[in-house]
Amino acid sequence: MDFSELVKTRQSVRKFDNKPVDREVLNKCIEAARLSPSASNSQPWKFVMVDNPDLVKNIASCTYNSIVKFNKFTDSAAAFAVVVMETGTFASKAGAIFTNTDYALMDMGMAVEHFCLQAAELNLGTCILGWRRQSAIKKLLRIPANKKVGLVIAIGYEKDPVIRKKIRKPIKEMSSYNKY
């Protein structure tokens, strides 16, 4: 599939089949993330992959609670990628201070998008999750206390693969040339 088709078909999946995902397939997604760009080549992330069925259930339960229920669909995910923020290079941290820009967050976003686009090409569904109980995930995965969980990606094969129509702003509303 060409890139234009890939970005049109990649979507957040919220209904997963119960089929497990091979590590070979997950490794291709990790490799895509590994090759993504980052400020000063700092690569400030670590992808902690979760594919043990019991641990998958525990991680899923960390993405919702009795009040915040919108991520309950993660109970059907076959795997998760927990993206841990790592320390960037001196150059990227200095640049962040001088420009008042958190490059590590942008870097993580690019790595996660590379991961998800590769997954889509491999017919895997993903959903990027910002809401999660960080301390519980850190305890389950033995993530050091000084680290931060940036994002969690639910992964699996889509139960009813139907490409939804993307509703986006018109190009003229979200872009311009030579002036704002």
C-alpha positions in Angstrom: 0.0 0.0 0.0 1.4 3.4 -0.8 1.8 6.1 1.8 -1.3 8.2 0.9 -3.4 5.1 1.2 -1.8 4.2 4.5 -2.6 7.5 6.1 -6.1 7.3 4.8 -6.7 3.9 6.3 -4.9 4.2 9.6 -7.4 4.8 12.3 -7.9 4.4 16.1 -9.2 0.9 16.7 -11.5 0.3 19.6 -12.8 -3.3 18.8 -10.1 -5.9 18.8 -10.3 -9.6 17.8 -8.9 -12.0 20.4 -6.2 -13.2 18.1 -2.7 -12.9 19.5 0.0 -10.8 17.7 3.3 -12.4 16.8 6.4 -10.8 18.2 7.8 -10.7 14.7 5.0 -8.4 13.7 5.5 -6.3 16.9 9.2 -6.1 16.2 8.5 -4.5 12.8 6.5 -1.8 14.5 9.3 -1.3 17.0 11.8 -1.0 14.2 9.7 1.7 12.5 9.6 3.6 15.7 13.3 3.2 16.2 13.9 4.8 12.8 11.8 7.9 13.5 13.5 11.3 13.7 14.2 13.0 17.0 15.8 16.3 18.1 19.6 15.9 18.0 19.0 12.2 17.4 18.3 11.9 21.1 15.7 9.1 20.8 14.2 9.9 24.2 11.9 6.8 24.4 11.8 3.2 25.4 9.0 1.0 24.1 8.0 -1.6 26.7 6.0 -4.2 24.9 3.4 -6.2 26.8 2.2 -9.4 25.2 1.8 -11.8 28.2 -2.0 -12.3 28.4 -2.2 -11.8 32.2 -0.1 -8.7 32.1 -2.1 -7.4 29.1 -5.3 -7.7 31.2 -3.6 -5.8 34.0 -2.3 -3.0 31.8 -5.8 -2.7 30.2 -7.3 -2.2 33.6 -4.9 0.7 34.1 -6.4 2.6 31.2 -9.8 3.2 32.7 -11.6 3.3 36.0 -15.1 3.6 37.5 -15.3 7.2 36.5 -13.2 7.3 33.3 -14.7 4.4 31.3 -14.0 5.4 27.7 -10.9 3.2 27.4 -12.8 0.0 28.6 -12.4 -1.3 25.0 -8.7 -2.0 25.9 -9.9 -5.2 27.6 -9.9 -6.8 24.1 -6.4 -5.7 23.1 -3.9 -8.4 22.4 -0.9 -6.4 23.4 0.3 -2.9 24.5 3.3 -0.7 23.8 4.0 1.4 26.9 6.1 4.3 25.8 8.5 5.5 28.5 10.1 8.9 28.3 13.8 8.8 28.4 16.4 11.5 28.9 17.3 13.3 25.7 20.8 14.4 24.7 22.4 17.5 26.1 21.8 19.3 22.8 18.1 18.5 22.7 17.6 19.5 26.3 19.6 22.8 25.8 17.5 23.5 22.6 14.3 22.8 24.6 15.3 25.4 27.2 16.4 28.1 24.6 13.3 27.6 22.4 10.8 26.9 25.2 9.8 23.7 23.3 9.6 20.2 24.7 11.3 18.3 21.9 11.0 15.0 23.8 7.2 15.1 23.5 7.4 15.8 19.8 10.0 13.1 19.4 7.8 10.6 21.2 4.8 11.6 19.0 6.8 10.9 15.9 8.0 7.5 17.1 4.5 6.5 18.1 3.1 7.6 14.8 5.8 5.6 13.0 4.9 2.6 15.1 1.1 3.0 14.4 1.6 3.5 10.6 3.7 0.4 10.4 1.1 -1.5 12.4 -1.6 -0.3 9.9 0.5 -1.5 7.0 0.7 -4.9 8.7 -3.1 -5.0 9.2 -2.8 -4.4 12.9 -5.1 -2.0 14.7 -3.8 0.5 17.3 -5.2 3.1 19.5 -3.0 5.7 21.2 -4.0 6.3 24.8 -3.1 9.4 26.8 -5.3 8.5 29.8 -3.7 5.9 32.0 -2.9 5.3 35.7 0.8 5.9 35.4 1.8 4.7 38.9 0.0 1.4 38.5 1.6 0.8 35.1 5.0 1.6 36.4 4.6 -0.8 39.2 3.4 -3.6 36.9 6.3 -3.2 34.5 9.0 -2.3 37.0 9.6 1.1 35.4 11.9 3.2 37.6 10.3 5.8 39.7 12.1 8.7 38.0 10.7 7.7 34.6 7.4 8.9 33.1 5.0 6.9 31.0 4.3 9.1 28.0 1.7 7.2 26.0 0.2 3.7 25.8 -0.7 2.0 22.5 -3.4 -0.6 22.5 -2.6 -3.2 19.8 -4.5 -6.0 18.1 -6.3 -7.2 15.0 -9.5 -5.2 14.4 -12.6 -7.2 15.0 -14.8 -5.6 12.3 -12.4 -3.8 9.9 -14.3 -1.0 8.4 -12.5 2.2 7.4 -14.4 5.1 8.9 -14.7 8.4 7.0 -12.1 10.9 8.4 -13.7 14.2 9.4 -11.0 16.8 9.3 -10.8 20.5 8.8 -10.5 21.7 5.2 -7.0 22.2 3.9 -7.5 26.0 3.6 -8.6 26.2 7.3 -5.5 24.3 8.6 -2.8 25.6 6.4 -1.6 28.7 4.5 1.4 29.8 2.5 3.7 32.8 3.2 1.5 34.3 6.0 -0.7 33.2 8.8 
